[in-house]
Amino acid sequence: MDLEKGLAMESTMMHYPLTLVHLLERAGRYFSKVEIVSRRADRSIHRETYGDFYRRARALAEGLTRAGLKRGDRVATLMWNHYAHLEAYFGAPVAGGVLHSLNLRLHIDDITYIANHAEDRFLIVDDVLLPLVEQVKPHTHFERIFVVPISGGAVPGGYENYEELLASARGDFRYPEIDEYEPAGMCYTSGTTGRPRGVVYSHRSTVLHAYNAALPGAMSFRQGQAMLPVVPMFHANAWGMPYAATLAGAKHVYPGPHLDAENLLDLIEREEVTLSAGVPTVWLAILQALEREPKRWKLPDGLELIVGGSAAPESLIRGFDRHRVKVVQAWGMTETSPLASIARLDREMAALPEDERYAIRAKQGRPLPFVEARVMVEDQEVPADGKTMGELQVRGPYVTASYYNHPVGADKFTADGWLRTGDVVMMDADGFIKITDRTKDLIKSGGEWISSVDLENAIMGHPAVAEAAVIAIPNPKWDERPLAVVVLKPGARATGEEINKFLADKFAKWWLPDAYEFIAQIPRTSTGKFLKSKLREQFAERNRAS
């Protein structure tokens, strides 16, 4: 550009908005025979095609428009993972509305707060969740509630039938002119450290995220493949899997409300699923089921399990390798749409010794295209040496720059526009990130930091241990010391001394837990992560005693 003469050269490319309309139209035109399979509430199987989905999503868009939907109106969902939720994923946004998936596992007060804060106007809900709606409805402002009869029963009085809404469409729906920066969806953070905060995704950010997720170096979606999101569709767009699968023309398989290991393994085997995604606790249960009955299941060749939400122990990766199933670590958060990094080995890494390869696979991986990442201590970026810890900060076209109707604070965003993730990480020379902890979960002992995540993952490598969480307890001499809370495998026995001996060659002596508590189950968040705040409450007496 010649600034002095005021001349500029413009591109010759078309102005083509990146919206979900394109993904829906592409699915209907090119992949009309591809299946969408869902488990119903009664465990029966529902099957439809992309052609059915295309017509029904457009019918939903038309029905919502006739119901009075205006541009930017929020359409809330209280639904499990199934075909109708997929229809809402597209039907609401292509009509100019904003899909707002409510987390059905939250406390009633939180669901009410979120629905009111988002100003949800319409609600689409599974009939099996109507008891939950009955508790929420008196305190919210839903104008119309449409019930999806996934149990096959009649829709009770006082509610509208989702199927009747679709049947009322005349088929003459026309998409509004949608700008790619208009909102398409929203999701609220888990709110473990305060009130949940709303993140609003644009059409552009959602399409770019889907495109990134579909890349071979990411989740690697492709036509002819079957994918099963175990991660709930009410949590961060099911990690973008429904959109990425639709973009690629892949087969969708949904588990409905049945997330037990037997149901998931049955669906994976029956529908020849080769890509699934969920939090580590889900895959731990799957691995235990496989090890109990290794000859019962005939899993498809090339099955990959994407693991996110929290760091997966190396023992989990090794355990699935024994069953010819590949675990792939990923990292992200509601604020990043959410997929931001993934741990796939470079070709050169294949020649590394086995233990080194496993150590890399246990990291959270390298940032995806257009996601920039840096590791900071105060206002200084630390070296990418794989040793120096700092807070992970990110920015990119599908990373949020603010929260919905919430003041932006320095605790979440830097002055130069980076998102402060709250994750303490190390980054190596190849750009691979390793999460060592959340800032609030680091244990400071004698002025030095101990990673609760590293301890947890190592403890879960012990043959007797099913799950483990590590929290800090006060110590008059060292400030804080680690307490390990452990769930043993059925019939297994172990003591704290035995586990510390198992850890002795992996950590410095001062890292080892001072105490162990053995319990039946570790409390979880609504998305399946270990809920350490509850553990800190549960063992408050030990804290006071120390």
C-alpha positions as CSV (number, residue, x, y, z in Angstrom):
1,M,0.0,0.0,0.0
2,D,1.3,3.4,-0.9
3,L,0.3,5.5,2.1
4,E,1.7,8.8,0.7
5,K,-0.5,8.6,-2.5
6,G,-3.5,7.2,-0.6
7,L,-3.7,4.2,-2.9
8,A,-4.6,0.7,-1.8
9,M,-4.9,-2.6,-3.6
10,E,-8.1,-4.6,-2.8
11,S,-8.5,-8.3,-3.1
12,T,-10.7,-9.8,-5.8
13,M,-12.2,-12.4,-3.5
14,M,-16.0,-12.6,-2.9
15,H,-17.5,-11.4,0.4
16,Y,-18.8,-14.7,1.7
17,P,-20.0,-14.8,5.4
18,L,-18.9,-17.8,7.5
19,T,-22.2,-18.9,9.0
20,L,-23.9,-22.1,10.1
21,V,-26.3,-21.8,7.1
22,H,-23.5,-23.1,4.9
23,L,-22.8,-26.1,7.0
24,L,-26.5,-27.0,7.1
25,E,-27.0,-26.6,3.4
26,R,-23.8,-28.6,2.6
27,A,-25.1,-31.4,4.9
28,G,-28.4,-31.5,3.1
29,R,-27.0,-31.4,-0.4
30,Y,-24.0,-33.7,-0.2
31,F,-24.5,-36.1,2.7
32,S,-28.3,-36.7,2.7
33,K,-27.9,-40.5,3.2
34,V,-25.4,-40.4,6.1
35,E,-26.9,-41.7,9.3
36,I,-27.5,-39.9,12.7
37,V,-28.0,-42.5,15.4
38,S,-29.3,-41.8,18.9
39,R,-30.1,-43.9,22.0
40,R,-33.5,-43.1,23.3
41,A,-34.5,-42.9,27.0
42,D,-35.7,-46.5,26.9
43,R,-32.4,-47.6,25.3
44,S,-34.0,-48.2,21.9
45,I,-32.2,-46.8,18.8
46,H,-33.5,-43.9,16.8
47,R,-32.1,-43.5,13.3
48,E,-32.4,-40.7,10.8
49,T,-30.3,-39.4,7.9
50,Y,-28.7,-36.0,7.2
51,G,-31.6,-35.5,4.7
52,D,-34.1,-35.9,7.6
53,F,-31.9,-33.7,9.8
54,Y,-31.7,-31.0,7.2
55,R,-35.5,-30.8,6.7
56,R,-36.2,-31.0,10.5
57,A,-33.6,-28.3,11.4
58,R,-35.2,-26.0,8.8
59,A,-38.6,-26.8,10.1
60,L,-37.5,-25.9,13.6
61,A,-36.1,-22.6,12.2
62,E,-39.4,-21.9,10.6
63,G,-41.4,-23.0,13.6
64,L,-39.4,-20.7,15.9
65,T,-39.8,-17.8,13.6
66,R,-43.6,-18.3,13.5
67,A,-43.5,-18.5,17.3
68,G,-42.1,-15.0,17.3
69,L,-38.3,-15.5,17.4
70,K,-36.5,-12.3,16.7
71,R,-32.8,-11.8,15.8
72,G,-30.6,-12.4,18.8
73,D,-33.4,-14.1,20.9
74,R,-32.1,-16.9,23.1
75,V,-33.4,-20.4,22.6
76,A,-32.4,-22.5,25.6
77,T,-32.1,-26.3,25.6
78,L,-32.3,-28.8,28.5
79,M,-31.4,-31.9,26.6
80,W,-29.2,-35.0,26.5
81,N,-27.1,-35.9,23.4
82,H,-29.4,-36.9,20.6
83,Y,-30.9,-36.1,17.2
84,A,-33.2,-33.3,18.4
85,H,-30.5,-31.5,20.2
86,L,-28.5,-31.6,16.9
87,E,-31.5,-30.1,15.2
88,A,-31.5,-27.3,17.7
89,Y,-27.8,-26.7,17.3
90,F,-28.6,-25.6,13.7
91,G,-32.3,-24.7,13.7
92,A,-32.0,-21.8,16.2
93,P,-28.9,-20.1,14.8
94,V,-29.9,-20.3,11.1
95,A,-33.2,-18.5,12.1
96,G,-31.2,-15.7,13.6
97,G,-31.6,-16.9,17.2
98,V,-28.9,-17.9,19.7
99,L,-28.7,-21.5,20.9
100,H,-28.2,-21.5,24.7
101,S,-27.5,-25.0,26.0
102,L,-28.3,-25.2,29.8
103,N,-26.3,-27.5,31.9
104,L,-28.8,-29.9,33.3
105,R,-26.4,-31.2,36.0
106,L,-26.1,-27.8,37.8
107,H,-28.0,-26.9,40.9
108,I,-31.5,-25.5,40.4
109,D,-30.4,-22.1,41.6
110,D,-27.6,-22.0,39.1
111,I,-29.8,-23.1,36.2
112,T,-32.3,-20.4,37.2
113,Y,-29.7,-17.7,37.4
114,I,-28.2,-18.6,34.1
115,A,-31.5,-18.7,32.2
116,N,-32.5,-15.4,33.7
117,H,-29.1,-13.8,33.1
118,A,-29.1,-14.9,29.5
119,E,-32.7,-13.7,29.1
120,D,-33.8,-17.0,27.6
121,R,-37.1,-16.6,25.7
122,F,-37.8,-20.2,24.5
123,L,-36.9,-23.6,25.9
124,I,-36.6,-27.0,24.2
125,V,-36.5,-29.8,26.7
126,D,-36.5,-33.6,26.8
127,D,-39.7,-35.1,28.3
128,V,-37.5,-37.1,30.8
129,L,-36.3,-33.7,32.2
130,L,-39.7,-32.2,32.9
131,P,-39.3,-32.7,36.7
132,L,-36.3,-30.5,36.5
133,V,-38.2,-27.9,34.4
134,E,-41.0,-27.9,37.0
135,Q,-38.6,-26.7,39.6
136,V,-37.0,-24.1,37.4
137,K,-40.1,-22.8,35.6
138,P,-41.6,-20.7,38.4
139,H,-38.4,-18.7,38.7
140,T,-37.7,-18.1,35.0
141,H,-39.3,-16.2,32.1
142,F,-39.6,-18.8,29.3
143,E,-42.5,-17.7,27.1
144,R,-42.9,-21.0,25.4
145,I,-41.6,-24.5,26.3
146,F,-41.4,-27.2,23.6
147,V,-41.1,-30.8,24.8
148,V,-39.2,-33.5,22.9
149,P,-40.9,-36.9,23.5
150,I,-37.7,-39.0,23.6
151,S,-39.4,-41.5,26.0
152,G,-42.2,-42.0,23.5
153,G,-44.9,-40.8,25.9
154,A,-47.5,-38.0,25.6
155,V,-46.5,-34.4,26.2
156,P,-48.3,-33.3,29.4
157,G,-50.7,-30.3,29.5
158,G,-49.2,-26.9,29.9
159,Y,-46.4,-27.7,27.4
160,E,-46.1,-27.7,23.7
161,N,-45.0,-30.7,21.6
162,Y,-41.7,-30.2,19.7
163,E,-42.8,-32.6,17.0
164,E,-46.0,-30.6,16.4
165,L,-43.9,-27.4,16.2
166,L,-41.9,-29.0,13.4
167,A,-45.0,-30.4,11.7
168,S,-46.6,-27.0,11.6
169,A,-43.8,-25.7,9.2
170,R,-45.0,-25.1,5.6
171,G,-41.6,-25.6,4.1
172,D,-41.2,-22.0,2.7
173,F,-38.6,-20.9,5.3
174,R,-36.0,-18.5,4.0
175,Y,-32.8,-17.7,5.9
176,P,-32.4,-14.2,7.2
177,E,-29.3,-12.3,6.0
178,I,-26.9,-13.3,8.8
179,D,-23.6,-11.5,9.4
180,E,-20.8,-13.8,10.4
181,Y,-20.2,-11.8,13.6
182,E,-23.7,-12.2,14.8
183,P,-24.2,-14.5,17.8
184,A,-25.0,-18.2,17.1
185,G,-24.7,-19.8,20.6
186,M,-23.8,-19.2,24.1
187,C,-22.5,-21.3,27.1
188,Y,-21.8,-20.5,30.7
189,T,-18.7,-21.4,32.6
190,S,-19.0,-23.9,35.4
191,G,-18.9,-21.2,38.1
192,T,-16.7,-23.1,40.5
193,T,-15.2,-19.8,41.7
194,G,-18.2,-17.6,41.6
195,R,-21.3,-17.0,39.5
196,P,-21.2,-18.7,36.0
197,R,-20.2,-16.3,33.2
198,G,-21.6,-16.3,29.7
199,V,-19.6,-16.8,26.6
200,V,-21.2,-15.9,23.3
201,Y,-20.0,-17.6,20.2
202,S,-20.4,-16.0,16.8
203,H,-21.3,-17.8,13.5
204,R,-17.7,-17.0,12.3
205,S,-16.1,-18.3,15.5
206,T,-18.2,-21.5,15.4
207,V,-17.4,-22.2,11.7
208,L,-13.7,-21.6,12.2
209,H,-13.6,-23.8,15.3
210,A,-15.4,-26.6,13.3
211,Y,-13.0,-26.3,10.5
212,N,-10.0,-26.4,12.9
213,A,-11.4,-29.4,14.8
214,A,-11.9,-31.3,11.5
215,L,-8.2,-31.0,10.5
216,P,-6.1,-34.1,10.3
217,G,-3.8,-32.7,13.0
218,A,-6.7,-32.1,15.3
219,M,-9.7,-34.4,15.8
220,S,-9.5,-35.5,12.2
221,F,-13.1,-35.7,11.0
222,R,-13.8,-37.2,7.6
223,Q,-16.7,-38.6,5.6
224,G,-17.3,-42.3,6.2
225,Q,-16.3,-42.0,9.8
226,A,-18.6,-42.5,12.8
227,M,-18.2,-40.2,15.8
228,L,-19.7,-40.4,19.3
229,P,-19.5,-37.3,21.6
230,V,-19.6,-38.5,25.2
231,V,-19.0,-34.9,26.3
232,P,-22.4,-33.5,26.9
233,M,-24.0,-31.3,24.2
234,F,-24.9,-28.9,27.0
235,H,-21.2,-28.3,27.7
236,A,-19.2,-26.0,25.4
237,N,-20.9,-27.2,22.2
238,A,-19.9,-30.8,22.9
239,W,-16.3,-29.6,22.1
240,G,-17.5,-28.6,18.7
241,M,-17.9,-32.2,17.6
242,P,-21.5,-31.9,16.2
243,Y,-20.5,-28.9,14.0
244,A,-17.2,-30.5,12.8
245,A,-18.8,-33.8,12.0
246,T,-21.6,-32.1,10.0
247,L,-18.9,-30.0,8.2
248,A,-17.1,-33.3,7.2
249,G,-20.2,-35.4,6.5
250,A,-19.4,-37.9,9.3
251,K,-21.9,-40.2,10.9
252,H,-23.2,-39.0,14.2
253,V,-23.8,-41.4,17.1
254,Y,-25.4,-40.1,20.3
255,P,-25.7,-42.0,23.7
256,G,-28.8,-40.1,25.0
257,P,-28.9,-40.1,28.8
258,H,-27.0,-43.4,29.0
259,L,-23.4,-42.7,29.8
260,D,-22.5,-46.0,31.5
261,A,-19.5,-48.0,30.2
262,E,-21.6,-50.9,28.9
263,N,-23.9,-48.6,26.8
264,L,-21.0,-46.6,25.4
265,L,-19.0,-49.7,24.5
266,D,-22.1,-51.3,22.9
267,L,-22.7,-48.2,20.7
268,I,-19.0,-48.0,19.7
269,E,-19.0,-51.6,18.7
270,R,-22.5,-51.6,17.1
271,E,-22.1,-48.4,15.1
272,E,-18.4,-48.9,14.3
273,V,-17.4,-45.6,16.0
274,T,-13.8,-44.6,15.3
275,L,-13.8,-41.2,17.1
276,S,-15.2,-40.3,20.6
277,A,-14.5,-37.7,23.2
278,G,-15.0,-37.2,26.9
279,V,-13.4,-36.4,30.2
280,P,-10.8,-38.8,31.9
281,T,-13.3,-40.2,34.4
282,V,-15.5,-41.5,31.6
283,W,-12.6,-43.3,30.0
284,L,-11.3,-44.7,33.3
285,A,-14.7,-46.4,33.7
286,I,-14.5,-47.7,30.1
287,L,-10.9,-49.0,30.6
288,Q,-12.0,-50.8,33.8
289,A,-14.8,-52.5,31.9
290,L,-12.5,-53.6,29.1
291,E,-10.0,-55.0,31.6
292,R,-12.8,-56.9,33.4
293,E,-14.0,-58.5,30.2
294,P,-11.3,-58.1,27.6
295,K,-12.9,-60.6,25.1
296,R,-16.5,-59.3,25.3
297,W,-16.1,-56.3,23.1
298,K,-14.9,-56.1,19.5
299,L,-13.9,-52.5,19.1
300,P,-13.4,-51.0,15.6
301,D,-9.9,-50.7,14.3
302,G,-8.4,-47.3,14.5
303,L,-10.7,-46.1,17.4
304,E,-9.4,-42.8,18.9
305,L,-10.6,-41.3,22.2
306,I,-10.1,-37.6,22.6
307,V,-9.6,-36.7,26.3
308,G,-10.1,-33.2,27.7
309,G,-11.5,-31.4,30.7
310,S,-8.6,-32.4,32.8
311,A,-5.2,-34.0,32.4
312,A,-5.4,-37.8,31.7
313,P,-2.9,-39.9,33.5
314,E,-0.2,-41.7,31.4
315,S,-1.4,-45.0,32.8
316,L,-4.8,-44.4,31.1
317,I,-3.0,-43.9,27.7
318,R,-0.9,-47.0,28.2
319,G,-3.9,-49.0,29.4
320,F,-5.9,-48.3,26.2
321,D,-2.9,-49.0,24.0
322,R,-3.1,-52.6,25.4
323,H,-6.6,-52.8,23.8
324,R,-5.4,-51.2,20.5
325,V,-7.3,-47.9,21.3
326,K,-5.5,-44.6,20.9
327,V,-6.0,-41.9,23.5
328,V,-5.3,-38.3,22.3
329,Q,-5.0,-35.5,24.8
330,A,-6.6,-32.1,24.0
331,W,-7.1,-28.9,25.9
332,G,-9.6,-26.1,25.9
333,M,-12.2,-24.3,27.9
334,T,-15.6,-22.7,27.4
335,E,-13.9,-19.5,26.6
336,T,-11.9,-21.1,23.7
337,S,-15.0,-22.6,22.0
338,P,-13.3,-24.9,23.4
339,L,-10.6,-26.9,21.4
340,A,-7.4,-24.9,21.6
341,S,-4.6,-27.5,21.6
342,I,-4.1,-31.2,20.9
343,A,-1.2,-33.7,21.5
344,R,-0.5,-35.5,18.2
345,L,3.1,-36.6,17.7
346,D,5.2,-35.3,14.9
347,R,6.6,-37.8,12.4
348,E,10.1,-37.3,13.9
349,M,8.8,-38.2,17.4
350,A,8.0,-41.7,16.3
351,A,11.7,-42.6,16.6
352,L,11.9,-41.5,20.2
353,P,12.1,-44.1,23.0
354,E,8.7,-45.4,24.2
355,D,8.7,-43.7,27.5
356,E,9.5,-40.3,25.9
357,R,6.6,-40.8,23.4
358,Y,4.2,-41.5,26.3
359,A,5.4,-38.4,28.1
360,I,4.6,-36.3,25.1
361,R,1.2,-37.9,24.6
362,A,0.4,-37.1,28.2
363,K,0.8,-33.4,27.5
364,Q,-2.0,-31.2,26.4
365,G,-0.4,-30.7,23.0
366,R,0.4,-27.9,20.6
367,P,-1.9,-24.9,19.9
368,L,-4.1,-25.3,16.8
369,P,-3.9,-22.9,13.9
370,F,-4.9,-19.3,14.7
371,V,-4.6,-20.0,18.5
372,E,-1.7,-18.1,19.9
373,A,-0.4,-19.2,23.3
374,R,2.2,-17.8,25.8
375,V,3.3,-18.7,29.3
376,M,3.6,-15.8,31.6
377,V,4.9,-15.0,35.1
378,E,3.5,-11.6,36.1
379,D,4.3,-9.5,33.0
380,Q,7.1,-11.6,31.6
381,E,7.0,-14.4,29.1
382,V,8.9,-17.4,30.3
383,P,11.2,-19.5,28.1
384,A,9.8,-22.6,26.3
385,D,12.2,-25.0,28.0
386,G,9.7,-27.6,29.2
387,K,10.7,-26.7,32.8
388,T,9.6,-23.2,33.7
389,M,6.1,-22.9,34.9
390,G,3.7,-19.9,34.4
391,E,0.1,-19.1,33.6
392,L,-1.1,-20.1,30.1
393,Q,-2.6,-17.1,28.2
394,V,-4.3,-17.5,24.7
395,R,-5.9,-15.4,22.0
396,G,-7.4,-16.2,18.6
397,P,-10.5,-15.8,16.4
398,Y,-12.6,-18.2,18.5
399,V,-11.3,-17.1,21.9
400,T,-13.7,-14.9,23.9
401,A,-12.7,-11.3,24.6
402,S,-15.3,-10.7,27.3
403,Y,-18.3,-12.2,29.1
404,Y,-21.9,-11.6,28.4
405,N,-23.2,-8.7,30.6
406,H,-20.3,-9.1,33.0
407,P,-17.5,-6.6,33.7
408,V,-14.1,-7.5,32.3
409,G,-11.5,-7.8,35.0
410,A,-7.7,-8.0,35.0
411,D,-8.1,-11.4,36.6
412,K,-9.4,-12.8,33.3
413,F,-8.0,-10.6,30.5
414,T,-4.7,-8.8,30.1
415,A,-4.3,-5.2,29.1
416,D,-3.0,-6.3,25.7
417,G,-6.0,-8.6,25.0
418,W,-5.0,-12.1,26.0
419,L,-7.3,-14.5,27.9
420,R,-5.8,-15.6,31.3
421,T,-6.8,-19.3,31.5
422,G,-5.8,-19.9,35.1
423,D,-3.9,-23.0,34.1
424,V,-0.3,-23.3,35.2
425,V,1.7,-24.9,32.5
426,M,5.1,-25.5,31.0
427,M,5.8,-25.3,27.3
428,D,8.6,-27.1,25.5
429,A,10.7,-26.1,22.5
430,D,8.2,-27.9,20.2
431,G,5.3,-25.8,21.5
432,F,3.8,-28.7,23.4
433,I,1.9,-27.5,26.6
434,K,1.9,-29.5,29.8
435,I,-0.6,-28.4,32.4
436,T,0.8,-28.7,35.9
437,D,-2.2,-27.4,37.8
438,R,-4.9,-24.8,38.1
439,T,-3.6,-21.7,39.9
440,K,-6.0,-22.3,42.8
441,D,-4.9,-26.0,43.1
442,L,-1.1,-25.6,43.2
443,I,0.4,-26.7,46.6
444,K,3.0,-24.3,48.0
445,S,5.3,-26.2,50.4
446,G,8.3,-24.6,52.0
447,G,8.2,-21.9,49.3
448,E,8.3,-24.4,46.4
449,W,5.4,-25.5,44.2
450,I,4.0,-29.0,44.0
451,S,1.7,-30.0,41.1
452,S,-1.4,-31.8,42.3
453,V,-2.1,-32.9,38.7
454,D,1.3,-34.7,38.4
455,L,0.8,-36.4,41.7
456,E,-2.8,-37.5,40.8
457,N,-1.8,-39.0,37.5
458,A,1.2,-40.9,39.0
459,I,-1.0,-42.3,41.8
460,M,-3.5,-43.5,39.3
461,G,-0.7,-45.5,37.7
462,H,-0.6,-47.7,40.8
463,P,-2.3,-51.1,40.0
464,A,-4.7,-50.9,43.0
465,V,-5.9,-47.3,42.4
466,A,-9.0,-46.4,40.3
467,E,-9.0,-42.7,40.9
468,A,-7.1,-40.1,42.9
469,A,-7.3,-36.4,43.7
470,V,-4.7,-34.4,45.6
471,I,-5.5,-31.3,47.7
472,A,-3.5,-29.0,49.9
473,I,-3.8,-29.1,53.7
474,P,-2.3,-26.4,56.0
475,N,1.0,-27.2,57.7
476,P,2.6,-25.0,60.4
477,K,6.1,-25.6,59.2
478,W,5.8,-25.9,55.4
479,D,2.7,-23.7,54.8
480,E,0.9,-26.5,52.8
481,R,1.3,-30.2,52.3
482,P,-0.4,-32.6,49.9
483,L,-3.2,-34.9,51.0
484,A,-4.1,-37.7,48.5
485,V,-7.8,-38.8,48.3
486,V,-7.9,-42.2,46.7
487,V,-10.5,-44.6,45.4
488,L,-9.3,-48.2,45.1
489,K,-10.3,-50.7,42.4
490,P,-13.0,-53.2,43.5
491,G,-11.3,-55.9,45.7
492,A,-7.9,-54.1,45.7
493,R,-6.0,-53.1,48.8
494,A,-3.2,-50.5,49.3
495,T,-1.9,-48.3,52.0
496,G,-0.5,-44.8,51.8
497,E,3.0,-46.1,52.6
498,E,2.7,-48.6,49.7
499,I,1.6,-45.9,47.3
500,N,4.4,-43.6,48.4
501,K,6.9,-46.4,47.7
502,F,5.4,-46.7,44.2
503,L,6.0,-42.9,43.8
504,A,9.4,-42.7,45.3
505,D,11.4,-43.0,42.0
506,K,9.1,-40.5,40.3
507,F,9.3,-37.5,42.6
508,A,11.5,-35.8,45.1
509,K,10.8,-37.0,48.6
510,W,9.3,-33.7,49.7
511,W,6.6,-34.0,46.9
512,L,5.1,-37.2,48.3
513,P,1.8,-36.9,50.1
514,D,2.0,-36.6,53.9
515,A,-1.4,-38.4,54.2
516,Y,-3.9,-40.5,52.4
517,E,-7.7,-40.8,52.6
518,F,-9.5,-43.8,51.0
519,I,-13.1,-43.1,50.0
520,A,-15.7,-44.8,47.9
521,Q,-16.2,-42.0,45.3
522,I,-14.6,-38.7,44.5
523,P,-17.1,-35.9,44.0
524,R,-17.4,-34.4,40.5
525,T,-18.4,-31.2,38.8
526,S,-21.3,-31.1,36.4
527,T,-18.9,-31.9,33.6
528,G,-17.2,-34.9,35.2
529,K,-14.1,-33.2,36.6
530,F,-12.9,-33.9,40.2
531,L,-14.5,-31.3,42.5
532,K,-11.7,-30.4,44.8
533,S,-13.6,-27.7,46.6
534,K,-15.9,-30.4,48.0
535,L,-12.9,-32.5,49.0
536,R,-11.5,-29.5,50.8
537,E,-14.8,-29.1,52.7
538,Q,-15.0,-32.8,53.4
539,F,-11.6,-32.9,55.0
540,A,-11.8,-29.5,56.7
541,E,-11.5,-31.2,60.1
542,R,-8.1,-32.6,59.0
543,N,-7.2,-29.1,57.9
544,R,-8.0,-27.7,61.3
545,A,-6.3,-30.5,63.1
546,S,-3.1,-29.9,61.2
